[in-house]
């Protein structure tokens, strides 16, 4: 690894301290994270090349371990750093709700679910199990699938809801394509889950589909 000093006009750490993190480009933020480049490739050049190769910062930060570590200059240590940084960001966003504050609006729920599901490269179906004051008892990833979908079993969902002694539940899943528009199968699944949970007096408040930056509520659409 090279530790050559950055040129005066390419010192993202100094720019961040002087002007704030929002003044930096994606490549500059990545350069601060990477700290060093490789032999013959300064860190800023490496950062620009990585963002171009992956098609953006999001794709790089959510790449699989195999994809990430397959790049020269990266490896398991930096992959672990990425995962830790992203998990810390999720926990910061989740902290008010983890402290027991109730979900008061669809926007509260959107923000929570976006932080939890917005970066997966595969489909994840999750449940927010709530008490009768709509406070989160537990967030749980119930099923994982490929990029094409996840098999969801209503009997298992009912079992988990009863184990958590939930009064209500909000379901959510991500669309790895980035397009949050609900499918007909999403609507049908919600109906099946609502019917199954209704038999044990547990309300289904919503089913939200998480895309890249957008979260669509089936309840707001009148689809449940």
N, C-alpha and C positions, 0 to 999 in steps of 0.2 A: 504493500500500500504506500502511496506517495503522501507525504505531509508537506508538500510545497505550499507556501503562502498564497492565498488568493490575490489576484490583482485588486487594486484599490477600488475599482468600480464593480467588483464581484465579491463583496463580502456580506453575504446575507445575514450573518449573525449580528454584525454591526448595524446593518440597515434595520433589522428587527428591533434592536434595542433603541435605535434613534427614532424610528417612525412607526413601530408597532407591527405585529405579525400580519395584519391584513394588507400591509403595503407590499408584501412579498409575492412573487409569482409562485406557481406550483413547483417549478424547478428549484427555486431558491429555498423554499420550505424543505423540499426533499434533500437538498444539499446539506442543510443544517442537521437533518436526521442522519444522513450517511456519514458525515464528518470528513471522510477521506475518499479519494478516487482510487484508481488502479494505476499501475505503471504505464505511463504514456497517455493517461486520460484523467485530467483534473476533475475534481468532484462536480463542478458545475456542468462540464461537458457530459459527464456520466449521468447526471440527473436529467438533463435535457434528452439524452439518448434513451433513457429508461422510460420516460413519459411518452416519448414518441413511439417506442417499441410496443408498449402496452396500450397505447391509445388514450392515456389519461392517468391522473393520479389515483382516481378511484379504482380503476382496473388493476393497477400495480399493488395498491394496498390491500385489495381483496383477492389477490392471486393465491392459488394453492401453494402449499409448501414446495411441491415439486417444481412448479413453474417459477416461483420466486428464487429458489436456491439453484436453479439451473442457469442463472445469469452470472457471468463472470464478475467477481467483486462482491457478490451477495453470498449469503450462506445461512446456516441454521441460527447463528447468533443474531443476525439482523432480522431474520424472519420472526424470531421470538420477540425482539424489540417491537416490531410492527404490531404483532398480536397483543402485546401488553399495552401499547399506546392506545390501540383501538378499544380495548376492553376498559381502560381507564376513562376514556371519553364517554363510553356507554354508561358507566357507573356514575359519572358526574351528572349526566343528563337524567338518569333514573333516580338520583338520590332523594329528591323531594317525595317521590311516590313510594320509595322503599322505606321512608320514615313514617308511612302510614297515612299520608294525605289521600283523600278520596279522589277518584277520577270525576271531575266536575263537568267535563264537556268533551265532545268528540275531538277537540284540538289537543286536550291533555293526552287522550288515548293515542292520537296520531303521533305526537312527539315521542311518546314512550315506545311505540311499536316501530317507528322509523329507526330509532337508535338500536333496537334489538334485531330487526330483520332486514334492514336496508342494505346490508353489505354481503349477504350470503350469495355464493355463485350457484347454489343449488336450492331447490324448493324446500321450505320448512313450514310446517303447520304448527301453530302454537295456540295456547289458551291462556287468557288472563282470568284466573279464578278469583272472584270477588265475594266479600261478605255483604250483608244486607244494607250497608252504608256505602257500598261501591268502593271500598278500600281493597287494595290488592292483597290477597292472601298469598298468592304465588303466581309467578309467570313460569310457564313450562313449555318447552319444545316437545310436542307430542309425537310428531312424525317427521322424518326427513326423507327426501326423495332425490331423484335426479333432476336435471334441468327441465325435464318434461312433466314432472308432477310427483305427487306423493300420495300413497294409499292411506286413507284415513278410515279408522274403524270406530263407528259410533259406540259400540259396547265398551271399548277401552276408554273412550272419552267420558262416558257416564261413570265408569269405575273411578277414574281419576278425580272427577268432580265430587263424588261422594267421599272419597278419601280426604279431600281438602275441606270437606264440610262447606262447600261453596253455596251461596244463595243465588249467584248469577255468574255468567261467564261471557267473555268477549273472545271471539275467535279471530285469528289473523293468519295470513300466510303471505309469502312474498312471491312475486313473479320475477325470476332472474332475468327475463328479457328486458325488464325495466318498465314495461307497459302495465299499469295497474288496473286496466279495465277488467271487471269481473267477467268470467266466462259462464256459460250456461251450467257447466258442471259445478262451478263455485256456488251458484244459486241453488242447485239441486242438493248439494251436500249440506248447505246451511239449513234447508228445510228438513232433511233427515235428522240432523243433529238437534234441531229445535224440537222436533217431535219426540225424539228419544229422551232428551233431558226434561221435557215437559211431564213425562210420566213419573218423574221423581221430584217434581216441583222446583226445578232449577231453571231460571230464566236465561235465555240467550238474548243478550242486549244488542249485539252487533257482530258482524263478520267484516273485517277490514282487509283489503288487498293492498300490499305494500309494493310500490314500484321504486324507480329511481327518483326520489324527491317528491313523489305523489303518493298519497294514501287515500283510497276510495272506500267509503262506508256503504255497505249494502243497505243498512237501515235508512240512511239519508236518501238513498236512491229508491226506497220503497220496494226493495227486492226480497224482503223477509217478513 
